[in-house]
Amino acid sequence: MDRGLLDLMIIRIPGLKPVERGELCKKLCGEDDLIRLSDRDLEVLTGRPLKGFGGMDAVRFSAERDAANAVKRGIQWVSLVSASYPPLLREIYDPPALLFYRGALPDGDKPMVSVVGTRKPRGPALKAAFDISRSLGVQGISVVSGLALGIDAMAHRGNLEGGAGTYAILGSGADEIYPSSNRLLARKILEGGGAIFSEYPPGTKPQKWHFPARNRIISAMSRGTLIAEAPAKSGALITARLALEQGRDLWVASAGLEAEGTARLVEDGAKIISSASDILQEWGLEEKKESRNEAGSAGRALADSLARRLVIR
């Protein structure tokens, strides 16, 4: 459905919450509908006063700039009301009204697993994130993560090694790879048939408050979330809480149980897993047997990834 600049304009209205943007997307059918709304109309629709709204002319200007930047940088977008929008993400209370992305949208009929954890993991948890994500890839199951250092990056690498398209959710624009040291990994994600997603317009720089918000997307896009390792104040614990609120499965990796946050999740009832087989069994999926050549290739990739990490540190 061609909605012109409507959805781009909606996300540029200042002061709106994600759920309010989503409601506007559902209620409005075209740009003219939005342009005709006054400040008072918007306040009636949202049920509260809006601050910093400079009128629809300014909103349209920003939307046109976003559209031009997106085309220039190879970024597409998908609206909450589009049939192509990730179906599980649509189910949550506050889905993004618009998702910007580079790459290919995931198949909504195939289950995915979110794998997240600390940026400074212990070796066993780092290996577990890679191995489980690689094994999921062999089974044709994609991994969703946040492209951060540590667990996130290793999960993406493992899933790519397993042959699946992996999906990264950013706390910046889809063209603003953060951290910059993961630009090569981002390129490999796109080359491997995955995608880089963001709810923020092109050119948006990473901001501290963007990352807790993007965690709801990471957990919501998947049927289940694996916490590989999380210390007491890890952002991965936010993702774990969101996964439970969204009705998703939640697991912790046995290799990450030494961390305080991970151990606390187990005390609260999260299931412990040690391999992708545990996930497949819980979901009632038949496991494809892996050839020796595939296993050997995975081992070499893990060694290379760990070596690079040690050099960086």
ChimeraX commands (.cxc) that place a marker at each C-alpha (Angstrom):
marker #1 position 0.00,0.00,0.00 radius 0.5
marker #1 position 1.45,3.35,-1.10 radius 0.5
marker #1 position 1.10,5.82,1.75 radius 0.5
marker #1 position 3.45,8.45,0.33 radius 0.5
marker #1 position 5.12,10.49,3.07 radius 0.5
marker #1 position 2.41,9.82,5.64 radius 0.5
marker #1 position 4.35,7.43,7.90 radius 0.5
marker #1 position 7.56,9.43,7.59 radius 0.5
marker #1 position 5.64,12.51,8.69 radius 0.5
marker #1 position 4.07,10.70,11.64 radius 0.5
marker #1 position 7.44,9.71,13.09 radius 0.5
marker #1 position 8.64,13.30,12.74 radius 0.5
marker #1 position 5.86,14.77,14.90 radius 0.5
marker #1 position 7.70,15.69,18.11 radius 0.5
marker #1 position 6.59,14.53,21.54 radius 0.5
marker #1 position 4.66,11.41,20.50 radius 0.5
marker #1 position 5.15,8.06,22.21 radius 0.5
marker #1 position 5.66,4.93,20.05 radius 0.5
marker #1 position 2.16,3.69,20.80 radius 0.5
marker #1 position 0.71,7.08,19.78 radius 0.5
marker #1 position 2.60,7.04,16.50 radius 0.5
marker #1 position 1.29,3.56,15.87 radius 0.5
marker #1 position -2.29,4.62,16.49 radius 0.5
marker #1 position -1.92,7.50,14.03 radius 0.5
marker #1 position -0.58,5.08,11.41 radius 0.5
marker #1 position -3.68,2.93,11.84 radius 0.5
marker #1 position -6.18,5.80,11.84 radius 0.5
marker #1 position -4.84,7.89,8.93 radius 0.5
marker #1 position -4.90,6.82,5.29 radius 0.5
marker #1 position -2.97,9.58,3.51 radius 0.5
marker #1 position -0.88,12.71,3.81 radius 0.5
marker #1 position -3.94,14.91,3.37 radius 0.5
marker #1 position -5.51,13.36,6.46 radius 0.5
marker #1 position -2.48,14.34,8.51 radius 0.5
marker #1 position -1.97,17.78,7.00 radius 0.5
marker #1 position -5.56,18.74,7.85 radius 0.5
marker #1 position -4.99,17.98,11.55 radius 0.5
marker #1 position -4.48,21.00,13.78 radius 0.5
marker #1 position -2.49,21.11,17.01 radius 0.5
marker #1 position -5.76,20.69,18.87 radius 0.5
marker #1 position -6.77,17.69,16.73 radius 0.5
marker #1 position -3.51,15.93,17.57 radius 0.5
marker #1 position -3.96,16.63,21.25 radius 0.5
marker #1 position -7.46,15.16,21.10 radius 0.5
marker #1 position -6.14,12.04,19.36 radius 0.5
marker #1 position -3.33,11.56,21.89 radius 0.5
marker #1 position -5.34,12.68,24.91 radius 0.5
marker #1 position -2.65,15.06,26.15 radius 0.5
marker #1 position -0.96,18.37,25.29 radius 0.5
marker #1 position 1.97,18.22,22.86 radius 0.5
marker #1 position 5.08,20.35,23.30 radius 0.5
marker #1 position 7.46,21.51,20.61 radius 0.5
marker #1 position 5.12,20.94,17.68 radius 0.5
marker #1 position 6.00,23.50,15.00 radius 0.5
marker #1 position 3.25,22.74,12.51 radius 0.5
marker #1 position 2.85,20.30,9.64 radius 0.5
marker #1 position 5.00,22.28,7.20 radius 0.5
marker #1 position 8.08,21.61,9.34 radius 0.5
marker #1 position 7.06,17.96,9.78 radius 0.5
marker #1 position 6.65,17.49,6.02 radius 0.5
marker #1 position 10.04,19.11,5.35 radius 0.5
marker #1 position 11.73,16.67,7.74 radius 0.5
marker #1 position 9.89,13.72,6.18 radius 0.5
marker #1 position 10.95,14.72,2.66 radius 0.5
marker #1 position 14.55,15.01,3.84 radius 0.5
marker #1 position 14.34,11.56,5.46 radius 0.5
marker #1 position 12.97,10.06,2.25 radius 0.5
marker #1 position 15.78,11.58,0.18 radius 0.5
marker #1 position 18.44,10.43,2.63 radius 0.5
marker #1 position 17.00,6.93,2.76 radius 0.5
marker #1 position 17.05,6.55,-1.02 radius 0.5
marker #1 position 20.57,7.95,-1.19 radius 0.5
marker #1 position 21.85,5.50,1.45 radius 0.5
marker #1 position 20.02,2.40,0.27 radius 0.5
marker #1 position 17.56,2.36,3.18 radius 0.5
marker #1 position 13.97,1.18,2.85 radius 0.5
marker #1 position 11.13,1.44,5.34 radius 0.5
marker #1 position 8.12,-0.63,6.27 radius 0.5
marker #1 position 5.01,0.68,8.02 radius 0.5
marker #1 position 3.17,-0.89,10.92 radius 0.5
marker #1 position 0.12,-1.25,8.67 radius 0.5
marker #1 position 2.04,-3.00,5.88 radius 0.5
marker #1 position 1.63,-6.74,5.33 radius 0.5
marker #1 position 5.45,-6.98,5.20 radius 0.5
marker #1 position 5.89,-5.68,8.75 radius 0.5
marker #1 position 7.42,-8.35,11.07 radius 0.5
marker #1 position 4.32,-10.10,12.45 radius 0.5
marker #1 position 5.54,-10.85,15.98 radius 0.5
marker #1 position 6.72,-7.25,16.40 radius 0.5
marker #1 position 3.26,-6.02,15.44 radius 0.5
marker #1 position 1.78,-7.93,18.42 radius 0.5
marker #1 position 3.40,-5.90,21.20 radius 0.5
marker #1 position 1.92,-2.91,22.98 radius 0.5
marker #1 position 4.24,-0.30,21.46 radius 0.5
marker #1 position 5.62,-1.48,18.10 radius 0.5
marker #1 position 7.53,1.10,16.04 radius 0.5
marker #1 position 5.21,2.89,13.65 radius 0.5
marker #1 position 7.94,2.63,11.04 radius 0.5
marker #1 position 11.00,0.42,10.64 radius 0.5
marker #1 position 13.90,1.56,8.51 radius 0.5
marker #1 position 16.07,-1.23,7.17 radius 0.5
marker #1 position 18.93,-2.17,4.92 radius 0.5
marker #1 position 18.90,-5.68,3.51 radius 0.5
marker #1 position 16.05,-8.19,3.27 radius 0.5
marker #1 position 13.02,-8.49,5.53 radius 0.5
marker #1 position 12.76,-11.78,7.44 radius 0.5
marker #1 position 10.26,-14.47,6.53 radius 0.5
marker #1 position 7.42,-13.91,8.97 radius 0.5
marker #1 position 6.52,-17.61,8.93 radius 0.5
marker #1 position 9.89,-18.75,10.25 radius 0.5
marker #1 position 10.70,-18.57,14.00 radius 0.5
marker #1 position 13.72,-16.57,15.12 radius 0.5
marker #1 position 15.76,-16.45,18.33 radius 0.5
marker #1 position 17.16,-13.32,19.96 radius 0.5
marker #1 position 20.62,-13.78,21.50 radius 0.5
marker #1 position 21.98,-11.00,23.71 radius 0.5
marker #1 position 24.36,-10.42,26.58 radius 0.5
marker #1 position 27.17,-8.37,28.04 radius 0.5
marker #1 position 29.74,-6.45,26.01 radius 0.5
marker #1 position 32.49,-7.93,28.18 radius 0.5
marker #1 position 31.70,-11.63,28.45 radius 0.5
marker #1 position 33.76,-14.47,29.83 radius 0.5
marker #1 position 35.24,-16.86,27.28 radius 0.5
marker #1 position 32.77,-19.73,27.86 radius 0.5
marker #1 position 29.73,-17.48,27.38 radius 0.5
marker #1 position 31.26,-15.95,24.26 radius 0.5
marker #1 position 31.82,-19.42,22.81 radius 0.5
marker #1 position 28.29,-20.49,23.75 radius 0.5
marker #1 position 26.78,-17.47,21.98 radius 0.5
marker #1 position 28.68,-18.37,18.82 radius 0.5
marker #1 position 28.05,-22.10,18.95 radius 0.5
marker #1 position 24.33,-21.89,19.70 radius 0.5
marker #1 position 23.79,-19.19,17.08 radius 0.5
marker #1 position 25.75,-21.18,14.50 radius 0.5
marker #1 position 23.77,-24.33,15.23 radius 0.5
marker #1 position 20.52,-22.38,14.93 radius 0.5
marker #1 position 21.74,-21.12,11.56 radius 0.5
marker #1 position 22.37,-24.70,10.39 radius 0.5
marker #1 position 18.73,-25.40,11.26 radius 0.5
marker #1 position 17.61,-22.41,9.20 radius 0.5
marker #1 position 16.75,-20.31,12.26 radius 0.5
marker #1 position 17.88,-16.69,12.21 radius 0.5
marker #1 position 19.27,-14.84,15.20 radius 0.5
marker #1 position 18.29,-11.30,16.18 radius 0.5
marker #1 position 20.69,-9.19,18.24 radius 0.5
marker #1 position 21.97,-5.66,18.72 radius 0.5
marker #1 position 25.33,-5.57,16.88 radius 0.5
marker #1 position 27.06,-4.57,20.12 radius 0.5
marker #1 position 30.52,-5.75,21.11 radius 0.5
marker #1 position 30.83,-9.05,22.91 radius 0.5
marker #1 position 27.89,-11.44,22.94 radius 0.5
marker #1 position 25.84,-9.64,20.28 radius 0.5
marker #1 position 28.63,-9.60,17.71 radius 0.5
marker #1 position 29.53,-13.23,18.35 radius 0.5
marker #1 position 25.89,-14.28,17.99 radius 0.5
marker #1 position 25.68,-12.56,14.59 radius 0.5
marker #1 position 28.94,-14.17,13.48 radius 0.5
marker #1 position 27.86,-17.62,14.59 radius 0.5
marker #1 position 24.50,-17.36,12.82 radius 0.5
marker #1 position 26.22,-16.24,9.62 radius 0.5
marker #1 position 28.62,-19.16,9.90 radius 0.5
marker #1 position 25.62,-21.48,10.20 radius 0.5
marker #1 position 24.23,-20.15,6.93 radius 0.5
marker #1 position 21.31,-18.07,8.17 radius 0.5
marker #1 position 20.46,-14.44,7.55 radius 0.5
marker #1 position 20.93,-12.64,10.86 radius 0.5
marker #1 position 19.21,-9.41,11.94 radius 0.5
marker #1 position 20.70,-6.46,13.81 radius 0.5
marker #1 position 18.61,-3.85,15.63 radius 0.5
marker #1 position 20.37,-0.51,16.12 radius 0.5
marker #1 position 20.00,2.34,18.58 radius 0.5
marker #1 position 20.96,4.72,15.77 radius 0.5
marker #1 position 19.94,5.20,12.15 radius 0.5
marker #1 position 20.30,2.16,9.89 radius 0.5
marker #1 position 23.18,3.98,8.20 radius 0.5
marker #1 position 24.97,4.82,11.45 radius 0.5
marker #1 position 26.74,1.59,12.47 radius 0.5
marker #1 position 27.59,1.61,16.16 radius 0.5
marker #1 position 30.11,0.68,17.34 radius 0.5
marker #1 position 32.12,1.61,14.23 radius 0.5
marker #1 position 34.40,-1.40,14.83 radius 0.5
marker #1 position 31.48,-3.60,13.74 radius 0.5
marker #1 position 31.10,-2.03,10.30 radius 0.5
marker #1 position 32.68,-5.05,8.61 radius 0.5
marker #1 position 30.30,-7.34,10.50 radius 0.5
marker #1 position 27.37,-5.17,9.41 radius 0.5
marker #1 position 28.46,-5.54,5.80 radius 0.5
marker #1 position 28.67,-9.31,6.21 radius 0.5
marker #1 position 25.15,-9.33,7.67 radius 0.5
marker #1 position 23.85,-7.64,4.54 radius 0.5
marker #1 position 25.86,-9.88,2.25 radius 0.5
marker #1 position 24.54,-12.93,4.13 radius 0.5
marker #1 position 20.91,-12.14,3.38 radius 0.5
marker #1 position 20.05,-10.51,6.70 radius 0.5
marker #1 position 19.15,-6.95,7.55 radius 0.5
marker #1 position 19.96,-3.97,9.75 radius 0.5
marker #1 position 16.89,-2.39,11.38 radius 0.5
marker #1 position 16.21,0.87,13.18 radius 0.5
marker #1 position 13.11,2.80,14.24 radius 0.5
marker #1 position 15.13,6.01,13.86 radius 0.5
marker #1 position 15.42,8.01,10.61 radius 0.5
marker #1 position 18.62,7.94,8.52 radius 0.5
marker #1 position 21.45,9.96,10.00 radius 0.5
marker #1 position 20.30,9.54,13.62 radius 0.5
marker #1 position 23.33,9.25,15.90 radius 0.5
marker #1 position 23.37,6.71,18.75 radius 0.5
marker #1 position 21.96,8.08,21.99 radius 0.5
marker #1 position 22.06,6.45,25.41 radius 0.5
marker #1 position 18.27,6.34,25.77 radius 0.5
marker #1 position 17.83,4.72,22.34 radius 0.5
marker #1 position 19.31,1.40,23.45 radius 0.5
marker #1 position 16.76,0.42,26.12 radius 0.5
marker #1 position 14.04,1.33,23.61 radius 0.5
marker #1 position 15.52,-0.80,20.84 radius 0.5
marker #1 position 15.67,-3.79,23.22 radius 0.5
marker #1 position 11.89,-4.16,22.97 radius 0.5
marker #1 position 12.32,-4.69,19.22 radius 0.5
marker #1 position 15.07,-7.28,19.70 radius 0.5
marker #1 position 12.91,-9.38,22.02 radius 0.5
marker #1 position 9.66,-8.85,20.12 radius 0.5
marker #1 position 10.91,-9.97,16.71 radius 0.5
marker #1 position 11.70,-13.47,18.00 radius 0.5
marker #1 position 9.75,-16.35,19.46 radius 0.5
marker #1 position 12.32,-16.66,22.26 radius 0.5
marker #1 position 15.28,-14.82,23.78 radius 0.5
marker #1 position 18.56,-16.32,25.00 radius 0.5
marker #1 position 20.62,-14.40,27.54 radius 0.5
marker #1 position 24.16,-15.72,27.07 radius 0.5
marker #1 position 25.65,-13.81,30.01 radius 0.5
marker #1 position 24.53,-10.75,31.96 radius 0.5
marker #1 position 26.12,-9.04,34.95 radius 0.5
marker #1 position 23.94,-7.37,37.58 radius 0.5
marker #1 position 23.36,-4.12,35.66 radius 0.5
marker #1 position 23.46,-5.44,32.11 radius 0.5
marker #1 position 21.13,-4.04,29.48 radius 0.5
marker #1 position 20.44,-7.66,28.55 radius 0.5
marker #1 position 18.33,-7.89,31.69 radius 0.5
marker #1 position 16.04,-5.23,30.21 radius 0.5
marker #1 position 15.67,-7.40,27.13 radius 0.5
marker #1 position 14.89,-10.41,29.34 radius 0.5
marker #1 position 12.16,-8.51,31.19 radius 0.5
marker #1 position 10.67,-7.28,27.93 radius 0.5
marker #1 position 10.68,-10.79,26.47 radius 0.5
marker #1 position 8.62,-12.04,29.41 radius 0.5
marker #1 position 6.22,-9.08,29.19 radius 0.5
marker #1 position 5.76,-9.83,25.49 radius 0.5
marker #1 position 4.99,-13.48,26.18 radius 0.5
marker #1 position 8.19,-14.82,24.63 radius 0.5
marker #1 position 10.27,-17.81,25.74 radius 0.5
marker #1 position 13.27,-16.91,27.88 radius 0.5
marker #1 position 16.43,-18.98,28.31 radius 0.5
marker #1 position 19.86,-18.46,29.81 radius 0.5
marker #1 position 23.03,-20.16,28.63 radius 0.5
marker #1 position 24.58,-22.60,31.08 radius 0.5
marker #1 position 27.99,-21.15,30.20 radius 0.5
marker #1 position 26.96,-17.73,31.56 radius 0.5
marker #1 position 25.65,-18.75,34.98 radius 0.5
marker #1 position 28.62,-17.29,36.85 radius 0.5
marker #1 position 27.35,-13.79,36.12 radius 0.5
marker #1 position 25.07,-12.32,38.78 radius 0.5
marker #1 position 22.36,-11.12,36.43 radius 0.5
marker #1 position 22.16,-14.43,34.58 radius 0.5
marker #1 position 21.99,-16.38,37.84 radius 0.5
marker #1 position 19.19,-14.13,39.06 radius 0.5
marker #1 position 17.16,-14.88,35.94 radius 0.5
marker #1 position 17.42,-18.59,36.71 radius 0.5
marker #1 position 16.27,-17.97,40.28 radius 0.5
marker #1 position 13.27,-16.17,38.82 radius 0.5
marker #1 position 12.39,-19.16,36.66 radius 0.5
marker #1 position 14.28,-18.79,33.37 radius 0.5
marker #1 position 15.21,-22.09,31.73 radius 0.5
marker #1 position 18.87,-23.11,31.36 radius 0.5
marker #1 position 20.03,-24.36,27.96 radius 0.5
marker #1 position 23.41,-25.55,26.74 radius 0.5
marker #1 position 22.79,-25.97,23.01 radius 0.5
marker #1 position 20.49,-25.13,20.13 radius 0.5
marker #1 position 19.09,-28.66,20.45 radius 0.5
marker #1 position 17.43,-27.62,23.70 radius 0.5
marker #1 position 15.53,-24.86,21.88 radius 0.5
marker #1 position 14.53,-27.11,18.99 radius 0.5
marker #1 position 13.28,-29.75,21.40 radius 0.5
marker #1 position 11.20,-27.22,23.33 radius 0.5
marker #1 position 9.65,-25.98,20.10 radius 0.5
marker #1 position 9.05,-29.51,18.80 radius 0.5
marker #1 position 11.25,-29.01,15.73 radius 0.5
marker #1 position 13.19,-31.80,14.07 radius 0.5
marker #1 position 16.94,-31.27,14.17 radius 0.5
marker #1 position 18.95,-31.42,10.98 radius 0.5
marker #1 position 22.18,-33.36,11.41 radius 0.5
marker #1 position 25.34,-31.37,10.76 radius 0.5
marker #1 position 28.12,-32.70,8.56 radius 0.5
marker #1 position 31.71,-32.90,9.78 radius 0.5
marker #1 position 32.79,-30.33,7.21 radius 0.5
marker #1 position 30.28,-27.83,8.59 radius 0.5
marker #1 position 31.47,-28.43,12.13 radius 0.5
marker #1 position 35.11,-27.99,11.17 radius 0.5
marker #1 position 34.40,-24.75,9.35 radius 0.5
marker #1 position 32.54,-23.44,12.40 radius 0.5
marker #1 position 35.48,-24.27,14.65 radius 0.5
marker #1 position 37.91,-22.36,12.46 radius 0.5
marker #1 position 35.58,-19.33,12.33 radius 0.5
marker #1 position 35.27,-19.32,16.11 radius 0.5
marker #1 position 39.01,-19.42,16.56 radius 0.5
marker #1 position 39.43,-16.52,14.12 radius 0.5
marker #1 position 36.73,-14.47,15.87 radius 0.5
marker #1 position 38.21,-15.03,19.31 radius 0.5
marker #1 position 41.66,-14.15,18.02 radius 0.5
marker #1 position 40.40,-10.85,16.63 radius 0.5
marker #1 position 38.69,-10.03,19.92 radius 0.5
marker #1 position 41.85,-10.69,21.90 radius 0.5
marker #1 position 43.86,-8.42,19.63 radius 0.5
marker #1 position 41.32,-5.60,20.02 radius 0.5
marker #1 position 41.42,-5.86,23.79 radius 0.5
marker link #1:1,2 radius 0.2
marker link #1:2,3 radius 0.2
marker link #1:3,4 radius 0.2
marker link #1:4,5 radius 0.2
marker link #1:5,6 radius 0.2
marker link #1:6,7 radius 0.2
marker link #1:7,8 radius 0.2
marker link #1:8,9 radius 0.2
marker link #1:9,10 radius 0.2
marker link #1:10,11 radius 0.2
marker link #1:11,12 radius 0.2
marker link #1:12,13 radius 0.2
marker link #1:13,14 radius 0.2
marker link #1:14,15 radius 0.2
marker link #1:15,16 radius 0.2
marker link #1:16,17 radius 0.2
marker link #1:17,18 radius 0.2
marker link #1:18,19 radius 0.2
marker link #1:19,20 radius 0.2
marker link #1:20,21 radius 0.2
marker link #1:21,22 radius 0.2
marker link #1:22,23 radius 0.2
marker link #1:23,24 radius 0.2
marker link #1:24,25 radius 0.2
marker link #1:25,26 radius 0.2
marker link #1:26,27 radius 0.2
marker link #1:27,28 radius 0.2
marker link #1:28,29 radius 0.2
marker link #1:29,30 radius 0.2
marker link #1:30,31 radius 0.2
marker link #1:31,32 radius 0.2
marker link #1:32,33 radius 0.2
marker link #1:33,34 radius 0.2
marker link #1:34,35 radius 0.2
marker link #1:35,36 radius 0.2
marker link #1:36,37 radius 0.2
marker link #1:37,38 radius 0.2
marker link #1:38,39 radius 0.2
marker link #1:39,40 radius 0.2
marker link #1:40,41 radius 0.2
marker link #1:41,42 radius 0.2
marker link #1:42,43 radius 0.2
marker link #1:43,44 radius 0.2
marker link #1:44,45 radius 0.2
marker link #1:45,46 radius 0.2
marker link #1:46,47 radius 0.2
marker link #1:47,48 radius 0.2
marker link #1:48,49 radius 0.2
marker link #1:49,50 radius 0.2
marker link #1:50,51 radius 0.2
marker link #1:51,52 radius 0.2
marker link #1:52,53 radius 0.2
marker link #1:53,54 radius 0.2
marker link #1:54,55 radius 0.2
marker link #1:55,56 radius 0.2
marker link #1:56,57 radius 0.2
marker link #1:57,58 radius 0.2
marker link #1:58,59 radius 0.2
marker link #1:59,60 radius 0.2
marker link #1:60,61 radius 0.2
marker link #1:61,62 radius 0.2
marker link #1:62,63 radius 0.2
marker link #1:63,64 radius 0.2
marker link #1:64,65 radius 0.2
marker link #1:65,66 radius 0.2
marker link #1:66,67 radius 0.2
marker link #1:67,68 radius 0.2
marker link #1:68,69 radius 0.2
marker link #1:69,70 radius 0.2
marker link #1:70,71 radius 0.2
marker link #1:71,72 radius 0.2
marker link #1:72,73 radius 0.2
marker link #1:73,74 radius 0.2
marker link #1:74,75 radius 0.2
marker link #1:75,76 radius 0.2
marker link #1:76,77 radius 0.2
marker link #1:77,78 radius 0.2
marker link #1:78,79 radius 0.2
marker link #1:79,80 radius 0.2
marker link #1:80,81 radius 0.2
marker link #1:81,82 radius 0.2
marker link #1:82,83 radius 0.2
marker link #1:83,84 radius 0.2
marker link #1:84,85 radius 0.2
marker link #1:85,86 radius 0.2
marker link #1:86,87 radius 0.2
marker link #1:87,88 radius 0.2
marker link #1:88,89 radius 0.2
marker link #1:89,90 radius 0.2
marker link #1:90,91 radius 0.2
marker link #1:91,92 radius 0.2
marker link #1:92,93 radius 0.2
marker link #1:93,94 radius 0.2
marker link #1:94,95 radius 0.2
marker link #1:95,96 radius 0.2
marker link #1:96,97 radius 0.2
marker link #1:97,98 radius 0.2
marker link #1:98,99 radius 0.2
marker link #1:99,100 radius 0.2
marker link #1:100,101 radius 0.2
marker link #1:101,102 radius 0.2
marker link #1:102,103 radius 0.2
marker link #1:103,104 radius 0.2
marker link #1:104,105 radius 0.2
marker link #1:105,106 radius 0.2
marker link #1:106,107 radius 0.2
marker link #1:107,108 radius 0.2
marker link #1:108,109 radius 0.2
marker link #1:109,110 radius 0.2
marker link #1:110,111 radius 0.2
marker link #1:111,112 radius 0.2
marker link #1:112,113 radius 0.2
marker link #1:113,114 radius 0.2
marker link #1:114,115 radius 0.2
marker link #1:115,116 radius 0.2
marker link #1:116,117 radius 0.2
marker link #1:117,118 radius 0.2
marker link #1:118,119 radius 0.2
marker link #1:119,120 radius 0.2
marker link #1:120,121 radius 0.2
marker link #1:121,122 radius 0.2
marker link #1:122,123 radius 0.2
marker link #1:123,124 radius 0.2
marker link #1:124,125 radius 0.2
marker link #1:125,126 radius 0.2
marker link #1:126,127 radius 0.2
marker link #1:127,128 radius 0.2
marker link #1:128,129 radius 0.2
marker link #1:129,130 radius 0.2
marker link #1:130,131 radius 0.2
marker link #1:131,132 radius 0.2
marker link #1:132,133 radius 0.2
marker link #1:133,134 radius 0.2
marker link #1:134,135 radius 0.2
marker link #1:135,136 radius 0.2
marker link #1:136,137 radius 0.2
marker link #1:137,138 radius 0.2
marker link #1:138,139 radius 0.2
marker link #1:139,140 radius 0.2
marker link #1:140,141 radius 0.2
marker link #1:141,142 radius 0.2
marker link #1:142,143 radius 0.2
marker link #1:143,144 radius 0.2
marker link #1:144,145 radius 0.2
marker link #1:145,146 radius 0.2
marker link #1:146,147 radius 0.2
marker link #1:147,148 radius 0.2
marker link #1:148,149 radius 0.2
marker link #1:149,150 radius 0.2
marker link #1:150,151 radius 0.2
marker link #1:151,152 radius 0.2
marker link #1:152,153 radius 0.2
marker link #1:153,154 radius 0.2
marker link #1:154,155 radius 0.2
marker link #1:155,156 radius 0.2
marker link #1:156,157 radius 0.2
marker link #1:157,158 radius 0.2
marker link #1:158,159 radius 0.2
marker link #1:159,160 radius 0.2
marker link #1:160,161 radius 0.2
marker link #1:161,162 radius 0.2
marker link #1:162,163 radius 0.2
marker link #1:163,164 radius 0.2
marker link #1:164,165 radius 0.2
marker link #1:165,166 radius 0.2
marker link #1:166,167 radius 0.2
marker link #1:167,168 radius 0.2
marker link #1:168,169 radius 0.2
marker link #1:169,170 radius 0.2
marker link #1:170,171 radius 0.2
marker link #1:171,172 radius 0.2
marker link #1:172,173 radius 0.2
marker link #1:173,174 radius 0.2
marker link #1:174,175 radius 0.2
marker link #1:175,176 radius 0.2
marker link #1:176,177 radius 0.2
marker link #1:177,178 radius 0.2
marker link #1:178,179 radius 0.2
marker link #1:179,180 radius 0.2
marker link #1:180,181 radius 0.2
marker link #1:181,182 radius 0.2
marker link #1:182,183 radius 0.2
marker link #1:183,184 radius 0.2
marker link #1:184,185 radius 0.2
marker link #1:185,186 radius 0.2
marker link #1:186,187 radius 0.2
marker link #1:187,188 radius 0.2
marker link #1:188,189 radius 0.2
marker link #1:189,190 radius 0.2
marker link #1:190,191 radius 0.2
marker link #1:191,192 radius 0.2
marker link #1:192,193 radius 0.2
marker link #1:193,194 radius 0.2
marker link #1:194,195 radius 0.2
marker link #1:195,196 radius 0.2
marker link #1:196,197 radius 0.2
marker link #1:197,198 radius 0.2
marker link #1:198,199 radius 0.2
marker link #1:199,200 radius 0.2
marker link #1:200,201 radius 0.2
marker link #1:201,202 radius 0.2
marker link #1:202,203 radius 0.2
marker link #1:203,204 radius 0.2
marker link #1:204,205 radius 0.2
marker link #1:205,206 radius 0.2
marker link #1:206,207 radius 0.2
marker link #1:207,208 radius 0.2
marker link #1:208,209 radius 0.2
marker link #1:209,210 radius 0.2
marker link #1:210,211 radius 0.2
marker link #1:211,212 radius 0.2
marker link #1:212,213 radius 0.2
marker link #1:213,214 radius 0.2
marker link #1:214,215 radius 0.2
marker link #1:215,216 radius 0.2
marker link #1:216,217 radius 0.2
marker link #1:217,218 radius 0.2
marker link #1:218,219 radius 0.2
marker link #1:219,220 radius 0.2
marker link #1:220,221 radius 0.2
marker link #1:221,222 radius 0.2
marker link #1:222,223 radius 0.2
marker link #1:223,224 radius 0.2
marker link #1:224,225 radius 0.2
marker link #1:225,226 radius 0.2
marker link #1:226,227 radius 0.2
marker link #1:227,228 radius 0.2
marker link #1:228,229 radius 0.2
marker link #1:229,230 radius 0.2
marker link #1:230,231 radius 0.2
marker link #1:231,232 radius 0.2
marker link #1:232,233 radius 0.2
marker link #1:233,234 radius 0.2
marker link #1:234,235 radius 0.2
marker link #1:235,236 radius 0.2
marker link #1:236,237 radius 0.2
marker link #1:237,238 radius 0.2
marker link #1:238,239 radius 0.2
marker link #1:239,240 radius 0.2
marker link #1:240,241 radius 0.2
marker link #1:241,242 radius 0.2
marker link #1:242,243 radius 0.2
marker link #1:243,244 radius 0.2
marker link #1:244,245 radius 0.2
marker link #1:245,246 radius 0.2
marker link #1:246,247 radius 0.2
marker link #1:247,248 radius 0.2
marker link #1:248,249 radius 0.2
marker link #1:249,250 radius 0.2
marker link #1:250,251 radius 0.2
marker link #1:251,252 radius 0.2
marker link #1:252,253 radius 0.2
marker link #1:253,254 radius 0.2
marker link #1:254,255 radius 0.2
marker link #1:255,256 radius 0.2
marker link #1:256,257 radius 0.2
marker link #1:257,258 radius 0.2
marker link #1:258,259 radius 0.2
marker link #1:259,260 radius 0.2
marker link #1:260,261 radius 0.2
marker link #1:261,262 radius 0.2
marker link #1:262,263 radius 0.2
marker link #1:263,264 radius 0.2
marker link #1:264,265 radius 0.2
marker link #1:265,266 radius 0.2
marker link #1:266,267 radius 0.2
marker link #1:267,268 radius 0.2
marker link #1:268,269 radius 0.2
marker link #1:269,270 radius 0.2
marker link #1:270,271 radius 0.2
marker link #1:271,272 radius 0.2
marker link #1:272,273 radius 0.2
marker link #1:273,274 radius 0.2
marker link #1:274,275 radius 0.2
marker link #1:275,276 radius 0.2
marker link #1:276,277 radius 0.2
marker link #1:277,278 radius 0.2
marker link #1:278,279 radius 0.2
marker link #1:279,280 radius 0.2
marker link #1:280,281 radius 0.2
marker link #1:281,282 radius 0.2
marker link #1:282,283 radius 0.2
marker link #1:283,284 radius 0.2
marker link #1:284,285 radius 0.2
marker link #1:285,286 radius 0.2
marker link #1:286,287 radius 0.2
marker link #1:287,288 radius 0.2
marker link #1:288,289 radius 0.2
marker link #1:289,290 radius 0.2
marker link #1:290,291 radius 0.2
marker link #1:291,292 radius 0.2
marker link #1:292,293 radius 0.2
marker link #1:293,294 radius 0.2
marker link #1:294,295 radius 0.2
marker link #1:295,296 radius 0.2
marker link #1:296,297 radius 0.2
marker link #1:297,298 radius 0.2
marker link #1:298,299 radius 0.2
marker link #1:299,300 radius 0.2
marker link #1:300,301 radius 0.2
marker link #1:301,302 radius 0.2
marker link #1:302,303 radius 0.2
marker link #1:303,304 radius 0.2
marker link #1:304,305 radius 0.2
marker link #1:305,306 radius 0.2
marker link #1:306,307 radius 0.2
marker link #1:307,308 radius 0.2
marker link #1:308,309 radius 0.2
marker link #1:309,310 radius 0.2
marker link #1:310,311 radius 0.2
marker link #1:311,312 radius 0.2
marker link #1:312,313 radius 0.2
view
